[in-house]
């Protein structure tokens, strides 16, 4: 298992860290206490990405692939746990204390502690945060979930199902409360 810790504030040019299988574009800023724990998975980061302090990214399986587009801003205390594929598209804004995971813990056997039962991952699971979307403070996204482009996910929401493009979703579990109407040019209640 590799552990990548960054204590620098900024990297200027693009590059690749072969030891931890990370490729990144230009102008990537790592806040203090950035950690990447990697079980031989990979991560790619586009240009102009800001990771605020205390970002933790875990690739928990060799097939894990964390993909982050360009012009992404990530608030402090983001946690990503990836077994298959977590994709944050370009121009996404993520608030503080957000948790993203494409898998869940097994809990079927009541005689075995949950921590010892492993994880379950849907075959081909992809957690996707669409282009230009915004995740508010303390949002949690779990499983094979696609959040569409230009979506707003309200603070404290728990997303377990797909959210269509141009939607506002809130609550636990998250539900769509508004969608953009291109005919009127307004956000309409759903």
C-alpha positions in Angstrom: 0.0 0.0 0.0 1.3 3.4 -0.9 0.8 6.5 1.1 1.2 9.9 -0.6 1.3 12.9 1.8 1.8 16.4 0.5 2.8 19.1 2.8 3.5 21.7 0.1 1.1 24.4 -0.9 1.4 24.3 -4.7 2.8 22.4 -7.6 3.3 24.4 -10.8 3.9 22.1 -13.7 2.2 18.9 -14.8 3.7 15.6 -14.0 3.4 12.0 -12.8 4.2 10.4 -9.5 5.2 6.9 -10.5 5.4 5.5 -7.0 1.8 6.4 -6.3 0.4 6.2 -9.9 -0.8 9.8 -9.9 -0.8 12.0 -13.0 -1.6 15.7 -12.7 -1.9 18.8 -14.9 -0.6 22.3 -14.4 -1.4 24.6 -11.4 -2.6 21.9 -9.0 -2.6 23.2 -5.4 -2.5 20.7 -2.5 -3.5 22.1 0.9 -1.8 21.0 4.0 -2.3 17.4 5.2 -3.3 16.0 1.8 -3.2 12.2 2.0 -3.5 9.6 -0.8 -3.7 6.0 0.3 -3.3 3.7 -2.7 -3.6 0.0 -3.1 -2.1 0.0 -6.6 -5.0 2.0 -8.1 -4.5 5.2 -10.0 -5.5 8.9 -9.9 -5.5 11.6 -12.5 -5.9 15.3 -11.8 -6.5 17.9 -14.5 -5.3 21.5 -14.6 -6.1 24.3 -12.1 -7.3 22.1 -9.3 -7.3 23.2 -5.7 -7.4 20.7 -2.8 -8.0 22.4 0.5 -6.5 21.2 3.7 -7.2 17.7 5.1 -8.2 16.0 1.8 -8.0 12.2 2.1 -8.3 10.0 -0.9 -8.3 6.2 -0.6 -8.0 3.8 -3.5 -9.1 0.6 -1.6 -8.6 -1.9 -4.5 -6.1 -2.3 -7.3 -8.9 -1.5 -9.8 -9.6 1.9 -8.1 -9.4 5.0 -10.3 -10.0 8.5 -9.0 -10.4 10.9 -11.9 -10.6 14.7 -11.3 -11.2 17.1 -14.2 -9.8 20.6 -14.6 -10.9 23.8 -12.8 -12.1 21.9 -9.8 -12.2 23.5 -6.3 -12.4 21.1 -3.3 -13.2 22.3 0.2 -11.4 21.2 3.3 -11.9 17.7 4.8 -13.1 16.0 1.6 -12.9 12.2 1.8 -13.0 9.9 -1.2 -13.1 6.1 -0.9 -12.8 4.4 -4.2 -13.0 0.7 -5.1 -13.8 1.0 -8.8 -14.2 4.6 -10.3 -14.9 8.0 -8.8 -15.0 10.7 -11.4 -15.3 14.4 -10.6 -15.8 16.2 -13.9 -14.4 19.6 -14.8 -15.6 22.9 -13.2 -17.0 21.3 -10.1 -17.1 23.0 -6.7 -17.1 20.8 -3.6 -17.9 22.3 -0.2 -16.2 21.3 3.0 -16.7 17.9 4.8 -18.0 16.1 1.8 -17.7 12.2 1.5 -17.8 10.3 -1.8 -17.7 6.5 -2.1 -18.5 4.1 -4.9 -19.0 1.1 -2.5 -20.5 0.2 0.8 -19.7 -2.1 3.8 -21.2 -5.6 3.9 -23.2 -6.3 7.0 -25.1 -9.6 6.2 -23.7 -11.8 8.9 -24.7 -10.6 12.4 -22.1 -12.9 14.0 -19.2 -11.0 12.4 -18.3 -7.4 13.1 -19.2 -5.2 10.1 -15.6 -4.0 9.9 -14.5 -7.6 9.2 -17.1 -8.3 6.5 -15.4 -6.4 3.6 -17.0 -4.1 1.1 -19.5 -4.6 -1.7 -19.1 -2.9 -5.1 -21.6 -3.0 -7.9 -19.9 -4.4 -11.0 -18.8 -1.5 -13.1 -19.7 1.1 -10.4 -19.0 4.7 -11.3 -19.7 7.6 -9.0 -19.8 10.6 -11.2 -20.2 14.3 -10.3 -21.2 16.1 -13.5 -19.6 19.0 -15.2 -20.2 22.4 -13.5 -22.0 20.9 -10.5 -21.8 22.1 -6.9 -21.9 19.9 -3.8 -22.7 21.9 -0.6 -21.2 21.4 2.9 -21.4 17.9 4.4 -22.9 16.2 1.3 -22.5 12.4 1.2 -22.7 10.4 -2.1 -22.7 6.6 -1.9 -22.7 3.9 -4.5 -23.1 3.7 -8.3 -24.5 7.2 -8.6 -24.4 9.8 -11.4 -25.0 13.4 -10.5 -25.8 15.2 -13.7 -24.2 18.4 -15.1 -24.9 21.8 -13.5 -26.6 20.4 -10.4 -26.7 21.8 -7.0 -26.7 19.3 -4.1 -27.8 21.1 -0.9 -25.9 21.0 2.4 -26.1 17.8 4.4 -27.8 15.8 1.5 -27.2 12.1 1.2 -27.3 11.1 -2.5 -27.9 7.3 -3.1 -29.7 7.6 -6.5 -29.0 9.4 -9.8 -29.7 13.1 -10.1 -30.6 14.4 -13.6 -28.8 17.3 -15.3 -29.8 20.8 -14.2 -31.4 19.8 -10.9 -31.3 21.0 -7.3 -31.5 18.1 -4.9 -31.8 18.3 -1.1 -32.5 16.0 1.9 -31.9 12.6 3.3 -32.2 10.8 1.0 -31.7 13.5 -1.6 -34.6 14.3 -3.8 -34.9 16.7 -6.7 -36.8 19.9 -5.7 -36.1 22.1 -8.7 -35.0 21.7 -12.3 -34.0 24.3 -14.9 -36.6 24.9 -17.6 -34.9 25.9 -20.8 -38.1 27.1 -22.4 -38.7 29.8 -19.7 -35.1 30.2 -18.6 -36.1 29.7 -14.9 -35.6 27.1 -12.1 -39.0 25.5 -11.6 -40.2 23.6 -8.5 -40.7 19.8 -9.1 
